[in-house]
Amino acid sequence: MKPLRILLVDDHEVVRLGLTTLLEDIPGLQIAGEAGSGAEALRLCRQLDPDLVILDIRLPDQSGLEVCRRITGQHPRTQVIILTSYLNEDFIAEAVLAGAAGYVRKQVGNQELLRAIEAVRRGEALLDPQVTVQMLQRLRRAEKLAEAGAFRALSRREKEVLLLVSQGKSNQEIARTLTLSEKTVRNHITNLLNKLGLNNRVELATYAVKHHLAAHLQAEG
């Protein structure tokens, strides 16, 4: 089995030294490199393609969460464990959104970090399932609020017209379905383009699908 190649990222050399001392003699683990800043971490990820990055949340040049987001975006195979001194719901949500495989509190000692690394090596999830469910529920609530906001400026009739546009209906078909004149339908479409800052029917249809207009209208009743 190939060793798990690890990149250590912390701006304190003594912390990196401590982690190296802890990990270097463990069978199956290999310290591939060290970085003291976010920029250096991103450069070494491109250069070394590590299996795992152990990343401090606080870096001198940028947020560890932003570094995590860029690593997981550019290197989907690379897992990231975030080291943090604090935990709260907002942080956990941000870590999940940034693509972190998990997080380890610095205060709890080495065993939690070792368990997390072993979980990564076995391909297991690191986030507590209950926490993950809570975060997903929170993100879904936020998504629903965002979707509702996407149509806040529109009247009920404009939303109905927009839904039919997204279904590929012509102005004549929309007029017949909603018992309107074609001129009124054209006026509604012009208003939709202006209110949503869009340029054509294709963009209107894309916007409606992206923001789940059908579900929004159904929820409105």
C-alpha positions in Angstrom: 0.0 0.0 0.0 1.3 3.4 -0.9 2.0 5.8 2.0 -0.4 8.6 2.8 1.5 11.7 1.7 0.9 14.6 4.0 1.5 18.4 3.6 1.7 20.3 6.9 0.6 23.9 6.8 1.1 26.2 9.8 2.9 29.5 10.2 4.7 28.4 13.4 7.7 26.3 12.7 7.6 24.7 16.1 4.1 23.4 15.4 5.2 21.9 12.1 8.2 20.3 13.9 5.9 18.9 16.5 3.6 17.4 13.9 6.5 16.0 11.9 7.9 14.4 15.1 4.4 12.9 15.8 3.8 11.5 12.3 7.0 10.7 10.6 7.6 7.4 12.4 4.1 6.1 11.9 4.0 3.3 9.3 2.1 4.3 6.2 2.5 8.0 6.6 4.9 10.2 4.8 5.6 14.0 5.3 5.7 15.2 1.7 6.3 18.9 2.6 5.7 21.8 4.9 4.3 25.3 4.3 4.2 28.4 6.5 1.6 30.4 4.5 -1.4 30.0 2.3 0.4 30.9 -0.8 3.2 28.4 -0.1 0.6 25.7 0.6 -1.1 26.3 -2.7 2.2 26.2 -4.5 3.2 22.9 -2.8 -0.1 21.3 -3.5 0.4 21.9 -7.2 4.0 20.7 -7.0 3.6 17.7 -4.6 -0.1 16.6 -5.1 -0.4 15.4 -1.5 -3.1 12.9 -0.3 -3.8 14.9 2.8 -3.2 18.5 3.9 -3.2 19.3 7.7 -4.1 23.0 7.7 -4.1 25.6 10.4 -7.2 27.8 10.3 -5.1 30.9 11.0 -2.4 31.8 8.4 -0.5 35.1 8.0 -1.5 35.8 4.4 -5.1 34.5 4.1 -7.8 32.5 5.8 -7.2 28.8 6.2 -10.8 28.3 5.0 -10.1 30.1 1.8 -6.9 28.0 1.3 -9.0 24.9 2.0 -11.6 26.0 -0.6 -8.9 26.5 -3.2 -7.1 23.2 -2.5 -10.3 21.1 -2.7 -11.4 23.0 -5.8 -8.1 22.6 -7.6 -7.2 19.1 -6.3 -10.4 17.1 -5.7 -8.4 14.0 -4.7 -6.6 15.8 -1.8 -8.3 15.7 1.6 -8.0 18.5 4.1 -8.1 18.4 7.9 -8.4 21.8 9.5 -6.7 22.5 12.8 -8.6 25.0 14.9 -8.6 26.4 18.4 -12.3 27.0 18.5 -15.5 25.3 17.3 -18.9 26.8 16.7 -21.8 26.2 14.2 -20.7 29.0 11.9 -17.1 27.6 11.7 -18.3 24.0 11.0 -20.7 25.2 8.3 -17.8 27.2 6.7 -15.5 24.2 6.9 -18.1 21.9 5.2 -18.7 24.5 2.5 -14.9 24.8 2.0 -14.7 21.1 1.3 -12.8 20.1 4.5 -12.9 16.3 5.2 -12.9 17.2 8.9 -11.5 19.4 11.7 -9.4 18.8 14.8 -9.3 21.0 17.9 -5.8 21.8 18.9 -6.6 21.6 22.6 -7.5 17.9 22.6 -4.1 16.6 21.9 -2.5 14.2 19.4 -4.9 11.2 19.5 -7.8 13.0 17.9 -5.5 14.1 15.0 -4.2 10.5 14.6 -7.7 9.1 14.6 -8.7 11.6 11.9 -5.7 10.7 9.8 -6.5 7.0 10.1 -10.1 7.8 9.1 -8.8 9.6 5.9 -6.5 6.6 5.1 -9.5 4.2 5.4 -11.7 6.5 3.3 -14.1 7.2 6.2 -16.1 10.3 6.9 -14.6 12.5 9.6 -17.5 14.8 10.3 -19.8 13.7 13.1 -23.0 12.4 11.3 -25.3 14.4 13.5 -23.3 17.6 12.9 -23.4 16.9 9.2 -27.2 16.5 9.2 -27.5 19.8 11.1 -25.3 21.6 8.6 -27.1 20.2 5.6 -30.5 21.3 7.1 -29.1 24.7 7.8 -27.7 25.0 4.2 -31.0 23.8 2.8 -32.9 26.5 4.8 -30.4 29.1 3.5 -30.9 27.9 0.0 -34.7 28.1 0.3 -34.4 31.7 1.6 -32.1 32.6 -1.3 -34.5 31.0 -3.8 -37.4 32.9 -2.3 -35.4 36.1 -2.5 -34.7 35.4 -6.2 -38.3 36.1 -7.0 -39.2 38.7 -4.4 -39.5 41.5 -6.9 -41.9 39.6 -9.1 -45.7 39.6 -8.9 -47.6 36.3 -8.8 -48.6 36.8 -12.5 -45.0 37.5 -13.5 -43.8 34.3 -11.8 -46.5 32.4 -13.7 -45.4 33.8 -17.0 -41.7 33.1 -16.1 -42.6 29.5 -15.3 -44.2 29.0 -18.7 -41.3 30.7 -20.4 -39.0 28.2 -18.7 -41.2 25.4 -20.1 -40.5 26.6 -23.6 -44.0 28.0 -24.2 -44.5 30.7 -26.9 -46.2 34.0 -26.2 -49.3 32.7 -27.8 -49.4 29.6 -25.7 -48.7 31.6 -22.5 -51.6 34.0 -23.4 -53.9 31.1 -23.9 -52.9 29.3 -20.7 -53.2 32.4 -18.5 -56.2 33.9 -20.4 -54.2 37.0 -21.3 -53.6 39.0 -24.5 -50.3 38.4 -26.3 -49.5 42.1 -25.8 -49.9 41.7 -22.0 -47.6 38.6 -22.1 -45.0 40.7 -24.0 -45.2 43.4 -21.4 -44.8 40.9 -18.6 -41.7 39.4 -20.3 -40.2 42.9 -20.8 -40.8 43.6 -17.1 -39.2 40.3 -16.1 -36.1 41.1 -18.2 -35.8 44.5 -16.6 -36.4 43.3 -13.0 -34.0 40.4 -13.2 -31.4 42.1 -15.2 -31.5 39.5 -18.0 -31.3 39.8 -21.7 -33.5 37.2 -23.4 -35.9 34.3 -23.0 -33.1 31.7 -22.7 -31.7 33.6 -19.7 -35.1 33.9 -18.2 -35.6 30.1 -18.5 -32.2 29.4 -17.1 -32.9 31.7 -14.1 -36.2 30.0 -13.4 -34.7 26.5 -13.4 -31.7 27.5 -11.4 -33.7 29.0 -8.6 -36.4 26.3 -8.6 -39.3 28.5 -9.6 -41.8 25.6 -9.9 -41.2 24.5 -6.3 -41.4 28.1 -5.2 -44.8 28.6 -6.8 -46.0 25.3 -5.4 -45.0 26.3 -1.9 -46.8 29.6 -2.3 -50.0 27.7 -3.1 
